[in-house]
Every structure is written in structure tokens, then in C-alpha cells.
Amino acid sequence: MTLNSLTSYGKEFQIKVISSLLTHKEFLTNVNDIISDEDFESSSHKWIIKEIIRYYEKYHTVPTLDILKAELQKIDNDVLQISIKDQLKQAYVSSDEDLEYVQEEFTNFCRNQQLKKALMSSVDLLKAGDYDSIKIMIENALKAGHDKHIGHEYIKDIEERYRKDSRTTIETPWNKINTILQGGLGNGDFGLIFGNPGGGKSWSLVSIGGHAVKMGYNVLHYTLELGEEYVGRRYDAFFTNISVSDSIPLKKKAEEIFVLIEKFAQYGFNKSHSAAYAYVAYQTAWLKVHHTAEFMSANLTSEMRTIDRVVILINECKKININVIPPNINISYEDFRPVDKATISYGLNAIKNVGSKALDTIISER
């Protein structure tokens, strides 16, 4: 049994639905024939749903953030544009917690809505005695929303397969193989190693797994021909460059490496992660120094649902001479915004028990 309206599920549920539609193509494929923007109350949500459906019907995949940004520029209503940006931001950072429940519940809700429409439409057909049409209409409503994902469709999915992120690869230990595979093994690829008995197939798998571990990936190694302890010793040999037959020095070196791994696991980064982390830290510091009010506004908005964090960030603003002024219906928006270089207006959405619909009305009337 589902609730009567999406509003009854709450705003967070609707954000997770939009997030799923934007990031999970299989989910969108299954519900695209039963989803309707009319089920959503917010104008910003209606716009997002319309764009997702329109784009999917034309390109058979989910729209990217860049596409949505381009379409946003076509909206003349500044208030609606700001509201849509905020909702998209929340959707893209929404957690995957309870995602399976949200997708299943939303699918059932849409099915029930389709069945309701079919039953309402069948009243006139019933009066006319057109029972065959009623049967077809009800059957179609019951079939809607079921699993329709059959894998990559060559004609329909041309847009998706030429996106930059359509195939992410993991390098193998061998440069020639990486060149042939255009970067390494990709998501969805099936790599098969074949050869004569004793030809090194199992060692090749260990090399691939060990190389991936060195790059910072978690590796799950399945084998049907060797004992798991012996496979573990082969990994020890790969990491230490000591022959698997030299059990005593191999064990000692493996124990030394494990101590290092255990210490690293407490809080450590591989080199590529460290470089990216440092670059983001540099960018963040630059924004805080040169665009302080905007930076702190963004921070406050991202934490507006956690009052303890808001208090901490407001105190941080005081330390750097940024004044956070109280909520004001004449200048405040849903999120925290800079008024000038030294002033931030309090986000109305951070006020407890104030709904988005009421805020949309206030801002619209203003």
C-alpha cells in the first residue's frame, strides 16, 4: 500500500527520487512510462521531472548536470531558476541511504497512479459497453513500470556510449595490454586469460589483483583451482618480490607489510588521492580568502539542516568579520546568501518547521 500523494512522503523522499532519476539509468528506464510531473507539487520539481523525461525520450539516457545548466538559462523566472538550482544541488549530493526502498516505493506509487487513471477513464467506456477497451487499459496499467532494462541498445544508446565517463578503466600491470584495451579493463568488460596448464594463468590474475591494490582499489579474488591460503601467499610474493617457495623470509616480510597497511588504514591516502585532496584543499583555501562571503554562504547552506554545524560556522564567520544577519523576508532566500562582501543573509530554509512551499510563496510575492 502506498500513500495518496508524493507530498505525504516528504521533501527528502522526493529529493531522493529525483537523485535516483538523475544518476540511475536503469531506474529511469523502468519508470519513464509511468512517471508524471503532475505528481510533484513544487514547481522546481515539476521542471526537473519534465526535463529528465524529455531528455530520456530523445537520447535514451539521463541528462548530465551540464545539460540541465544549459536548459536552466532558458528560464526567465529568476526565482524559479534559483529554486531549481537549489533542488538539483540537493539531489546530486543526496546519500544512497534507503535508495532501494525509495525506488521501490516510488515505482509502486506511480503504478497505483496509473491504475487509478485507468479506472477513472474506464467509467465512460463502461457506460458505452466497451469492455475490450477497459480490459486493454487495465492490463497496460498493470504492466507499466516493470523491469525493462535489457542492456545496451545500440541505436538508442549512442549518446550514452560517447560520454566521457561511459567507460572507466583500471590499468593492468602490462603497458601493451593497456594500450590494446584503451586504458585497461573497463566496467562491464570480461577479461579472459587462457593458456596451457602451468602457463601462468593464476599468477597473471594475482598480478592484476596486486597491481590494482597498489593503485588503491579493493580487490575480490575468486578461484576454483587453488586454496585460498596459497593464493594469499602468492599475493605476499607479489608484494614482497620474494619467491613463494621461500616461506620463512616471505612470512616475515608479509608481516612487516601488514603492519604498514594496518597503520595506513587508520587514515591514509594513496599518492593520487593525496594529490587530488591537496588540490581541492588549495582551491577551498583560495575561495575562502578571495570570496569569503560566498564561500561561507555555501558552507552554511550545505549544513543548514544540522543546527550544531550552523552555529559553528556562524562563529567562524564572526572570527573573520563576516556578519550573518537574522532572517528577513525582504532580502532572505531559501539558502544562505551574501548581501555584500561582509554580510550574509540567513537562509530561510534553516528555520525549523518552515516548508519550501511557504518559502516559494514568500519569495514569489516579494
Secondary structure as the mmCIF struct_conf table of DSSP 4:
data_model
#
loop_
_struct_conf.conf_type_id
_struct_conf.id
_struct_conf.beg_label_comp_id
_struct_conf.beg_label_asym_id
_struct_conf.beg_label_seq_id
_struct_conf.end_label_comp_id
_struct_conf.end_label_asym_id
_struct_conf.end_label_seq_id
BEND BEND1 ASN A 4 ASN A 4
HELX_RH_3T_P HELX_RH_3T_P1 LEU A 6 TYR A 9
HELX_RH_AL_P HELX_RH_AL_P1 LYS A 11 THR A 23
HELX_RH_AL_P HELX_RH_AL_P2 LYS A 25 VAL A 31
TURN_TY1_P TURN_TY1_P1 ASN A 32 ILE A 34
HELX_RH_3T_P HELX_RH_3T_P2 ASP A 37 ASP A 39
BEND BEND2 SER A 42 SER A 42
HELX_RH_AL_P HELX_RH_AL_P3 SER A 43 TYR A 59
BEND BEND3 HIS A 60 THR A 61
HELX_LH_PP_P HELX_LH_PP_P1 VAL A 62 THR A 64
HELX_RH_AL_P HELX_RH_AL_P4 LEU A 65 LEU A 72
TURN_TY1_P TURN_TY1_P2 GLN A 73 LYS A 74
HELX_RH_AL_P HELX_RH_AL_P5 ASP A 78 VAL A 93
TURN_TY1_P TURN_TY1_P3 GLU A 97 ASP A 98
HELX_RH_AL_P HELX_RH_AL_P6 LEU A 99 ALA A 128
TURN_TY1_P TURN_TY1_P4 GLY A 129 GLY A 129
HELX_RH_AL_P HELX_RH_AL_P7 TYR A 131 LYS A 143
TURN_TY1_P TURN_TY1_P5 ALA A 144 GLY A 145
BEND BEND4 HIS A 146 HIS A 146
BEND BEND5 GLY A 151 GLY A 151
TURN_TY1_P TURN_TY1_P6 TYR A 154 ASP A 157
HELX_RH_AL_P HELX_RH_AL_P8 ILE A 158 ARG A 161
TURN_TY1_P TURN_TY1_P7 TYR A 162 TYR A 162
BEND BEND6 ARG A 163 ARG A 163
TURN_TY1_P TURN_TY1_P8 LYS A 164 ASP A 165
BEND BEND7 SER A 166 SER A 166
STRN STRN1 THR A 169 ILE A 170
BEND BEND8 PRO A 173 PRO A 173
HELX_RH_AL_P HELX_RH_AL_P9 ASN A 175 ILE A 180
TURN_TY1_P TURN_TY1_P9 LEU A 181 GLN A 182
BEND BEND9 GLY A 183 GLY A 184
STRN STRN2 LEU A 185 GLY A 186
TURN_TY1_P TURN_TY1_P10 ASN A 187 GLY A 188
BEND BEND10 ASN A 196 ASN A 196
TURN_TY1_P TURN_TY1_P11 PRO A 197 GLY A 198
BEND BEND11 GLY A 199 GLY A 200
HELX_RH_AL_P HELX_RH_AL_P10 LYS A 201 LYS A 214
TURN_TY1_P TURN_TY1_P12 MET A 215 GLY A 216
BEND BEND12 LEU A 224 LEU A 226
HELX_RH_AL_P HELX_RH_AL_P11 GLU A 228 THR A 240
TURN_TY1_P TURN_TY1_P13 ASN A 241 ASN A 241
TURN_TY1_P TURN_TY1_P14 VAL A 244 SER A 245
HELX_RH_AL_P HELX_RH_AL_P12 SER A 247 GLN A 266
BEND BEND13 TYR A 267 TYR A 267
HELX_RH_AL_P HELX_RH_AL_P13 LYS A 271 HIS A 290
BEND BEND14 HIS A 291 HIS A 291
HELX_RH_AL_P HELX_RH_AL_P14 THR A 292 SER A 302
TURN_TY1_P TURN_TY1_P15 GLU A 303 ARG A 305
HELX_RH_AL_P HELX_RH_AL_P15 ILE A 307 LYS A 319
TURN_TY1_P TURN_TY1_P16 ILE A 320 ASN A 321
STRN STRN3 ASN A 323 ILE A 325
HELX_LH_PP_P HELX_LH_PP_P2 PRO A 326 PRO A 327
TURN_TY1_P TURN_TY1_P17 ILE A 329 ILE A 331
BEND BEND15 GLU A 334 ASP A 335
STRN STRN4 ARG A 337 ASP A 340
TURN_TY1_P TURN_TY1_P18 LYS A 341 ALA A 342
STRN STRN5 THR A 343 SER A 345
HELX_LH_PP_P HELX_LH_PP_P3 TYR A 346 GLY A 347
HELX_RH_3T_P HELX_RH_3T_P3 LEU A 348 ALA A 350
BEND BEND16 ILE A 351 ILE A 351
TURN_TY1_P TURN_TY1_P19 LYS A 352 ASN A 353
HELX_RH_AL_P HELX_RH_AL_P16 SER A 356 GLU A 365
#
